Amino acid sequence: MNINSLHGLSVPLRDRVRYRIRRLSARRWSRAFSSHHETTAIERIYVINLDRAQERWTVVNRELGRFREATGHPLHTLARRFPAIDARYLQGPPPRDLLEPTYTLAEQLLVDPHPHLTIDDVARATRIDMTPQEIAVALSHIHVWQLIAASNTPYTLILEDDAYITRTCMSVLHNAWKDIQEASNAGHSVDLLYLSYQETGEKTESRRRTRPLLRPPNGGVWQLSGYVLSQAGARKLLDQLPAHGPIDLWINQQFPRLHVQMTDGPVIQQRPGIASSNSYSVMPVLAKVGALRRESPQILPHRPAREPILVVGEPGTGLTTVAKALSVLGLRCASDLTALPAHETQALVRGSRRRIFDAYVNIGSLTPREVTGIVSSTRVRLIMTTATATAQPSPPFQQAWKLQRPQRRLLLPADDPDPWQTLARFLACDYPAHPWPSQPEQGQRHVTARSHSDAIPSGRALAWDTSPWIVQRAGWPGITLKTPARQDSALQPSQNAITWHEGTRLEDSHWYLREDTFPSNKALFRPGNATLPLHGPASLTLREEATRVRDLTGAAIASRPSFTYGSFNARLRVPSGPGLVTGLFLHRNGPRQEIDIEILGRDTTCMLINVFYNPGNPGTRLEHGYRGTPTVIDLGFDASEAFHDYEIDWQPDYIRWRVDGTTVHERVTWDPTPIPDQPLEFNVNLWSSESTEFAGPLDKQILPAVLEIASLKAHRPT
């Protein structure tokens, strides 16, 4: 996996042009391929293709049909489809004799060196767990190698199903194959020939007028989209199993045991416009150690058509899970409510495009009669949940079911063995890479009026991200839910509370000092920049200090446990100065959810509150959001002059931000995002932002800067 390919260094226009001109191929046949048994010819082509994406096999097969082998037969006559291992169906760890699903940062750096990272004891000790997608890819390639090793074919071309043959491929192979034959006759058979690849390290263009058709790799090589493997090469690779780590990383470690060649430039490419469903395990680690200095906002794939979707069913049939699944697909979903706002109901009934939401799941006010009327008079899709595949549509909604056309209705049982496939086919969208969510049924939540909003300042909204999970409409108040009776977690400490106050030890079982960073942070967090004296407040210091990855070092304290709802409080005195950022926040990735208080040193009379929301259960790699939904709150004092209490009160139906015990801002569900609902880690830090637009340019004359902390409290709801 080439880091650079994921961070804006690709050239999509060039890729599209190259794909379009592929039909101008100078040569349509090559002696490298043959359907007759020969000692050095490519006699078989395996295309690794998921069962749920067989249309890609059709495209590749058609592409191969444009070219011919030495005896004149189309290349697709040599092709065989290999059903790829699907990450969604992996059960338990992979076979231990085939794959060890961990690797180290040191192994990554051996293949892809980074100018600011060294292969040291820390890198060797930093273990990385492969993602399910990486495991599935590795097992697919290994199983193909087993087929090749057991065959009588001297050479086999392996293609992934998003590959295409460039206009120069057949000419290069035709001319280069003579060299491969001569090497084979001389006893130096090529084991592995890369046709599609990305090289690591600095590239230097050769000044020679004539360049070799084939050359050995002189550094790390990524990608296995298109490569030729000999029978002997397959056996050599199998002899070294189990592999460990991503398969294109591990295969680099086998180069000393193989005769490896590559075409002078890639002659097989990945088709443009095909979103990868892979998930790269090394990226979070590289971000933490400081190898990445900028964030690339994740791009949401194509969303399903925005015709409204109604989901109805009996309680206990997976309604809440279906709502979460629709949200993961990129639909704005109102779910599990006793009623919709009146204007939203009117827009839905009238078929108006002024709707806020795309999907409506388990809405009490949408009675069977209302649903029947909507189905008969507007263009909607109807999904009905059932307990089992043999169950009939819910009796109250049978009339609506009968009125709806078959292609616009779906029965979705809770015991469906592959609900993503059922839902994706119905909505004509791509099968998602994320796990099917599993949510406890929460029932219909009571919607009420927002009673005390007039007493809470609204603040000044800044520019927000554009996202399916953010409502950007003037005057939209969100949806206020009736808060169930419960004790105030901020006032009732429980066994689920962790605290710290000045003059006491920072309990290792509750808190830790961070030793990492993130892409937009100019500083590397170091435990040595945190001071916890026996008397007086703790301090986190940001200083000018050169490290291999950053020119500054800062400090951060984080909770060891993660929390789902509760009250989170810190008593702070913040530093002032442009470029400085004091953070008090809750955070997670996979999916990314975050609730922030940030005080910018360039104006310490204000604080910035923010929420990032992405849907899904833990493991759903939705990381959308660069700006979030920031709002500026006037504090009425200078936060750098004295200590003040800052609190985030996070509950299932609202978030309230308090300063010195007074609520200064409140958000309810869909105001403008849903309320984060996954376990989050509590953090306090001092750092400097790469974005001068956000925090202003850092004046190093103000360094070292110090954040003082008198207390930290995190209470789960009681």
Secondary structure, 3 states (H helix, E strand, C coil): CCHHHHCCCCCHHHHHHHHHHHHHCCCCECCCECCCCCCCCEEEEEEEECHHHHHHHHHHHHHHCCCECCCCCEHHHCEEEEECCCHHHCCCCCCCCCEECEEEHHHHHHHCCCCCCCCCHHHHHCEEECCHHHHHHHHHHHHHHHHHHCCCCCEEEEEECCEEECCCHHHHHHHHHHHHHHHHHCCCCCCEEECCCEECCCCCCCCCCCCCCEECCCCCEECCCEEEEEHHHHHHHHHCCCEECCHHHHHHCCHHHCCEEEECCCCEEECCCCCCCCCCCHHHHHHHHCCCCCCCCCCCCCCCCCCCEEEEECCCCCHHHHHHHHHHCCCCEEEEECCCCHHHHHHHHHCCCCCCCCEEEEECCCCHHHHHHHHHHCCCEEEEEECCCCCCCCHHHHHHHHHCCHHHEEEEECCCCCHHHHHHHHHCCCCCCCCCCCCCCCCCECECCCCCHHHCCCCEECCCCCCCCCCCCCCCCCECECCCCCCCCCCCCCCCCEEEECCCCCCCCCEEECCCCCCCECEEECHHHEECCCCCCEEEEEEECCCCCCCEEEEEEEEEEEECCEEEEEEEECCCCCCEEEEEEEEECCCCEEEEEEEECCCCCEEEEEEECCCCCCCCCCCCCCCCCCEEEECCCCCCCCCEEEEEEEECCEEEEEECCEEEEEEEECCCCCCCCCCEEEEEEEEEECCHHHHCCCCHHHCCEEEEEEEEEEECCC
